[in-house]
Amino acid sequence: MKTVTFYALPLLFLFSFSQPTASVSITPSLDEIQPGDLLFFWISEKGRHVGVYLEDGVFFHASTSEGVTLSNLDDDYWRYRLISVRRVNHSMSLQQLERSYARYDHAPYRFGSTGPDRFDCSGLVWRVFGDHGVELPRTTRTQLRTGKLVISGRNYLLKNRR
């Protein structure tokens, strides 16, 4: 069984633009994360980020520097910033998700865009699910409240406070 370690930031920092002062390491099994799950990240003062999980730690997202691209949860940058995984009801197969990625691969990043030729991170998620008849909220903040919680660093921190 492959596992990935990620770090959760305190709840206080999820909704502020302060620099985090502490982190807690959590090691969920990648078996808990399924294709199509939404991965949420905290990107310091830049705010939140969202991507769509494929398999084996790989996810796609709209990067400010690379546009629509693949990344891996094994990468320290992403592992350290993962704060939540949420599952939305959908009937998309891994192959459909991979085709969606291929369709938008390398489309440039543009804040506030929902495609089809440029995206911000939540706009890409909104478009991919919408292409398959699944209605999602438009912004990362509202997407973070949708679906079923699979993994949450916030819950771990609250349960394991000393």
PLY file of the C-alpha trace (Angstrom):
ply
format ascii 1.0
element vertex 162
property float x
property float y
property float z
element edge 161
property int vertex1
property int vertex2
end_header
0.00 0.00 0.00
1.45 3.35 -1.03
1.13 6.24 1.40
1.85 9.92 1.17
2.59 12.23 4.05
1.02 15.65 3.99
0.91 18.46 6.45
-2.11 20.27 7.83
-2.16 23.88 8.90
-4.16 25.09 11.89
-7.76 26.12 11.23
-6.90 29.71 12.03
-4.63 29.90 9.02
-7.15 28.51 6.54
-9.12 31.72 6.66
-6.43 34.34 7.19
-3.45 35.54 5.26
-1.04 35.09 8.17
2.06 32.96 7.86
1.65 29.57 9.56
3.68 29.02 12.70
3.20 25.27 13.06
2.27 22.22 11.04
1.27 18.65 11.83
2.26 15.67 9.71
-0.52 13.29 8.69
-0.04 10.12 6.63
-3.26 9.00 4.92
-3.27 6.05 2.58
-3.58 6.92 -1.08
-6.17 4.11 -1.13
-8.53 6.55 0.62
-8.35 8.98 -2.30
-10.31 8.07 -5.43
-10.24 9.37 -9.01
-12.25 12.59 -9.19
-11.72 13.57 -5.55
-11.01 17.25 -5.05
-7.66 18.06 -3.43
-7.42 21.36 -1.57
-4.16 23.09 -0.75
-3.14 26.12 1.28
-0.71 28.27 -0.69
0.49 30.72 2.01
-0.68 34.30 1.54
-1.87 33.46 -1.98
-4.80 31.54 -0.49
-6.34 28.20 -1.44
-5.79 25.97 -4.48
-7.77 22.99 -5.84
-6.99 20.09 -8.15
-8.60 16.84 -9.35
-7.11 13.52 -8.28
-6.39 10.88 -10.93
-4.45 7.94 -9.40
-1.16 6.93 -7.77
-0.69 10.37 -6.21
-1.14 12.19 -9.52
-3.60 15.08 -9.91
-4.26 17.82 -12.44
-4.81 21.49 -11.75
-4.33 24.96 -13.20
-0.93 26.20 -12.10
-0.18 29.93 -12.20
3.23 29.17 -13.76
2.47 26.20 -16.03
-1.25 26.42 -16.81
-3.16 23.14 -16.72
-0.66 20.48 -15.68
-0.10 17.26 -13.78
1.50 17.21 -10.33
2.18 14.53 -7.73
1.40 14.33 -4.02
4.89 12.83 -3.58
6.27 16.29 -4.32
7.12 18.05 -1.04
5.59 21.29 -2.28
2.12 19.74 -2.65
2.35 17.24 0.21
3.17 19.99 2.70
0.24 22.15 1.56
-2.57 19.54 1.27
-5.32 20.49 3.71
-8.40 18.58 2.60
-9.76 15.94 0.23
-13.44 16.00 -0.68
-15.54 13.56 -2.69
-18.27 14.82 -5.00
-20.94 12.49 -6.38
-20.10 11.83 -10.02
-20.03 8.93 -12.45
-16.79 9.86 -14.23
-14.32 7.04 -14.81
-10.57 7.48 -14.56
-10.44 7.38 -18.36
-12.97 10.23 -18.63
-10.97 12.28 -16.15
-7.76 11.60 -18.10
-9.50 12.71 -21.32
-10.66 15.89 -19.60
-7.09 16.58 -18.52
-5.79 15.92 -22.06
-8.42 18.25 -23.52
-7.26 21.19 -21.39
-3.60 20.22 -20.96
-1.32 23.30 -20.95
-4.19 25.77 -21.28
-2.73 28.93 -19.68
-3.65 30.18 -16.23
-5.80 33.27 -15.94
-7.41 34.36 -12.70
-11.21 34.26 -12.87
-11.34 32.18 -16.07
-13.47 29.07 -16.59
-12.15 28.01 -20.00
-12.21 26.47 -22.39
-8.94 28.13 -23.47
-7.64 29.44 -20.07
-8.42 28.67 -16.44
-7.87 29.47 -12.83
-7.75 26.43 -10.52
-11.40 26.43 -9.44
-12.52 27.34 -12.96
-10.83 24.20 -14.29
-12.53 22.02 -11.66
-15.87 23.73 -12.35
-15.46 23.16 -16.13
-14.31 19.52 -15.93
-17.20 18.49 -13.70
-19.66 20.64 -15.66
-18.56 18.94 -18.92
-19.83 15.71 -17.33
-23.11 17.13 -16.03
-21.97 17.66 -12.43
-22.79 21.08 -11.03
-20.19 22.47 -8.64
-19.79 25.87 -7.02
-17.47 28.19 -8.95
-14.85 29.30 -6.40
-12.28 27.35 -4.41
-13.75 28.69 -1.18
-17.22 27.31 -2.01
-15.86 24.10 -3.57
-14.09 23.46 -0.24
-17.55 23.12 1.34
-19.05 20.74 -1.22
-19.22 16.95 -1.29
-18.17 14.47 1.39
-15.07 15.04 3.49
-12.54 12.24 2.92
-9.44 13.63 4.66
-9.14 16.81 6.67
-6.08 18.15 8.39
-8.32 20.53 10.33
-10.23 17.65 11.93
-7.00 15.89 12.79
-5.66 19.01 14.48
-8.82 19.54 16.49
-8.92 15.92 17.65
-5.22 15.79 18.55
-4.80 19.15 20.26
-2.56 19.05 23.36
0 1
1 2
2 3
3 4
4 5
5 6
6 7
7 8
8 9
9 10
10 11
11 12
12 13
13 14
14 15
15 16
16 17
17 18
18 19
19 20
20 21
21 22
22 23
23 24
24 25
25 26
26 27
27 28
28 29
29 30
30 31
31 32
32 33
33 34
34 35
35 36
36 37
37 38
38 39
39 40
40 41
41 42
42 43
43 44
44 45
45 46
46 47
47 48
48 49
49 50
50 51
51 52
52 53
53 54
54 55
55 56
56 57
57 58
58 59
59 60
60 61
61 62
62 63
63 64
64 65
65 66
66 67
67 68
68 69
69 70
70 71
71 72
72 73
73 74
74 75
75 76
76 77
77 78
78 79
79 80
80 81
81 82
82 83
83 84
84 85
85 86
86 87
87 88
88 89
89 90
90 91
91 92
92 93
93 94
94 95
95 96
96 97
97 98
98 99
99 100
100 101
101 102
102 103
103 104
104 105
105 106
106 107
107 108
108 109
109 110
110 111
111 112
112 113
113 114
114 115
115 116
116 117
117 118
118 119
119 120
120 121
121 122
122 123
123 124
124 125
125 126
126 127
127 128
128 129
129 130
130 131
131 132
132 133
133 134
134 135
135 136
136 137
137 138
138 139
139 140
140 141
141 142
142 143
143 144
144 145
145 146
146 147
147 148
148 149
149 150
150 151
151 152
152 153
153 154
154 155
155 156
156 157
157 158
158 159
159 160
160 161
